[in-house]
Amino acid sequence: MKEELKIIRFNMINNLIIAIIKVIGGLYFKLDSLYADGMHTFSDFITDIVSVISSKITKKKPTKYHPSGFGQVEYLTNIFVGVFLFALATYIVADSILKKSVVIIPLISVLIVLIVCLILKMVSIVVTNKVGKEINSNVLITAVQESKTDLYSTFGVIIISILLQYSDVIPILKYSDLVGSIIIGVIIYKTALTIIISNSLSIISEVDFDKEKMDLINEYLVNYKEIKDSKLELMKYGPYYKLNIILELDQDISLRKAELLLNNIKRKIMKNKKLKVKYVTIYITDNV
């Protein structure tokens, strides 16, 4: 979790710097698509703040009324991010259509500004993606999705800036800025819907079929000769997992030995940090 917070804070600073550069650049050069791109990046900064709050809540200890902890809060905050992005996309598209701005041919210095922003964002994506996969963080994975969208829109603004250089020769190109702003809005719409849909499904307890994790858990179970059969169900709860195990035990095993066996299984599974299993529930049955 500490590593996750470090990356989120790094992204916050990075996104704030990029957003300021783009928004000021868009206003100064009167380039609507660059301004829209800057607002998109600023939304990443806002959602990073939400992610920090989410990360702190998911670390809270379980309570009487929430025995499985607060891991699923991560999905709620991601849904908030999706709704926020949807609203932002609506603002960008509406503002672009309603605004009647004079066509300005951007200076070459605009391209320099955009390339600097592009490099800063690519560094952010590479670092966030690497750590997100290593620690299996849904928050960081969502952040990468947003950052990639921002990267694509910055590429788009670069193309728009180049096309506007020829708007005197080819009149239709004067609409490049307007069309580009709308396309950026549509891209944000797509990202918003993807985030909302995927996290809405996850919030109703998502079963994980990770073969590597399942095989590792089964390796623990096969070492106990008292276990005749077993069935596993790995439930994803944000940054961690809840494991349900159904066991069929040898009928001759004593109650005391069965209790020791179950406690030993729980301890071994929860001790393995690679599994990220925080809660284990074991059920005994006559037939799995």
ABEGO torsion letter per residue (X at the ends): XAAAAAAAAAAAAAAAAAAAAAAAAAAAAGBAAAAAAAAAAAAAAAAAAAAAAAAAAAABBBBAABAAEAAAAAAAAAAAAAAAAAAAAAAAAAAAAABBBBBBBBBAAAAAAAAAAAAAAAAAAAAAAAAAAAAGBAAAAAAAAAAAAAAAAAAAAAAAAAAAAAAAABAAAAAAAAAAAAAAAAAAAAAAAAAAAAAAAAAAGBBBABAAAAAAAAAAAAABAABABBBBBBBBBEABBBBBBBBBBBAABBAAAAAAAAAAAAAAAAABAAAGBABBBBBBBABX
